[in-house]
Amino acid sequence: MDSSISKLYVHYEEEFPDKVFEFPRFIDAGYPCGDLKSNSDDLGKYLAEMMKGFEGKGKLLNATSYQTLLHPQLSQAVAGSDDQSLLNDEYNVGVFWAISAPGIRLHKGGSIGVFSILYFNPKSNIGVSAYCNLAHPDFGEIVNAISDCEQKISKSLSLTN
């Protein structure tokens, strides 16, 4: 990937609380099982396809594959997972996708210099992607703000229907 387009940054909070540093590009030994490299347009298309697949209308995989990918694979919630929050990815799992207690399908992850979340709400049919090139604790607050906006949009759409 052209390093002039996107750069990775790291934040050493304890040593340099007010600074970020550019992090050199590296190839993860786990590639290609991680380290998806995409742009916002293509990521949006992927998310839209996952949402269509959940509804049985996807084109990339057959219906059985989408069932496996996006539906709970455990007979019960993960032991000790009493967190009922909207974006809790430790409640149940599909394949590469987590399922929160309220039924949100999500995938989040990160590494040095990157953090992202991709999710959709099957009830509202709204999907969200957020990512940044700095793995920072404040990203969780950003994701929560995005989730709040998604819930407000969902609520206003249900009032108009």
C-alpha positions in Angstrom: 0.0 0.0 0.0 1.3 3.5 -0.9 2.6 4.9 2.4 2.0 8.4 1.1 -1.8 7.8 1.2 -2.1 6.5 4.7 0.2 6.4 7.6 0.1 4.5 10.9 0.6 6.3 14.2 1.3 5.1 17.7 0.6 6.9 21.0 2.9 6.2 24.0 0.5 7.5 26.6 2.7 7.1 29.7 6.0 8.4 28.2 4.6 11.1 25.8 1.0 11.8 26.7 0.6 14.7 24.2 2.4 13.2 21.2 1.8 10.7 18.5 4.6 9.1 16.4 4.5 7.7 12.9 4.9 3.9 13.0 6.8 2.2 10.2 4.8 -0.1 7.9 5.1 -3.8 8.6 3.7 -7.0 7.3 1.8 -9.1 9.9 2.7 -12.7 10.0 -1.0 -13.5 10.2 -1.7 -11.9 6.8 -4.2 -12.5 5.1 -6.3 -13.6 8.0 -6.2 -10.1 9.3 -4.9 -6.7 8.1 -7.7 -6.0 5.6 -6.6 -3.2 3.4 -9.5 -1.3 2.0 -11.0 2.1 1.3 -14.2 3.5 2.6 -16.2 2.9 -0.6 -15.3 -0.8 -0.8 -15.7 -1.3 2.9 -19.2 0.2 2.6 -20.0 -2.2 -0.3 -18.8 -5.1 1.8 -20.9 -4.1 4.7 -24.0 -3.7 2.4 -23.3 -7.2 1.0 -23.2 -8.7 4.6 -26.5 -7.0 5.4 -28.1 -8.4 2.2 -26.6 -11.8 3.0 -28.2 -11.7 6.5 -31.5 -11.2 4.8 -30.9 -14.1 2.4 -30.3 -11.8 -0.6 -26.5 -11.8 -0.8 -24.6 -12.5 -3.9 -21.0 -13.3 -2.7 -21.9 -16.5 -0.8 -24.8 -18.9 -0.8 -27.6 -18.7 1.9 -26.1 -21.5 4.0 -22.7 -19.8 4.1 -24.3 -16.5 5.3 -26.3 -18.4 7.9 -23.0 -19.8 9.2 -21.2 -16.5 9.0 -23.7 -14.2 10.6 -25.7 -16.4 13.0 -24.8 -17.6 16.5 -22.6 -20.7 16.5 -22.8 -21.3 20.3 -25.8 -23.0 21.9 -25.7 -20.3 24.6 -24.0 -17.0 25.3 -20.3 -17.1 26.3 -20.0 -18.1 29.9 -19.7 -15.1 32.2 -20.9 -12.7 29.5 -23.7 -10.8 31.3 -22.8 -7.6 29.4 -26.0 -6.6 27.6 -24.5 -3.6 25.9 -25.3 -2.9 22.2 -21.7 -3.5 20.9 -20.5 -6.2 23.3 -18.6 -8.6 21.0 -18.1 -11.2 23.7 -21.7 -12.4 23.9 -22.0 -14.9 21.0 -20.2 -15.5 17.8 -20.8 -16.3 14.1 -17.7 -16.9 11.9 -15.5 -13.8 12.0 -18.5 -11.8 13.2 -19.7 -11.4 16.8 -23.3 -11.2 17.9 -24.2 -8.9 20.8 -27.0 -9.6 23.2 -29.4 -7.2 21.3 -28.5 -8.9 18.0 -26.1 -6.5 16.5 -23.6 -8.2 14.1 -20.1 -6.7 14.5 -16.5 -7.2 13.8 -13.9 -5.0 15.5 -10.2 -5.2 15.7 -6.9 -3.4 15.8 -3.2 -3.5 15.7 -0.4 -0.9 16.1 -1.5 2.1 14.3 -5.1 1.1 13.4 -8.4 0.4 15.0 -11.8 -0.3 13.4 -15.3 -1.5 13.9 -17.9 -2.7 11.4 -21.4 -3.5 12.5 -25.0 -3.6 11.4 -28.3 -3.7 13.2 -30.6 -6.2 11.5 -33.7 -4.6 13.2 -33.1 -1.1 11.8 -31.2 -2.2 8.7 -28.5 0.4 9.4 -24.8 -0.4 9.0 -21.8 1.5 10.4 -18.1 1.4 9.8 -15.5 3.5 11.7 -11.8 3.3 11.7 -8.7 5.3 12.4 -5.0 5.1 12.0 -4.2 5.5 15.7 -5.2 2.8 18.1 -6.2 5.1 21.0 -8.5 4.6 24.0 -10.7 7.5 22.9 -11.8 5.6 19.8 -14.2 3.7 22.1 -15.9 7.0 22.9 -16.1 7.8 19.2 -17.7 4.4 18.5 -20.2 5.0 21.3 -21.1 8.3 19.8 -21.6 6.7 16.4 -23.7 4.0 18.0 -25.9 6.7 19.7 -26.4 8.4 16.3 -27.3 5.1 14.7 -29.9 4.4 17.5 -31.4 7.9 17.1 -31.6 7.5 13.3 -33.2 4.1 13.8 -35.7 5.5 16.2 -36.6 8.4 13.9 -37.1 6.1 11.0 -39.4 3.8 13.0 -41.5 6.9 13.9 -41.9 7.9 10.3 -43.0 4.4 9.1 
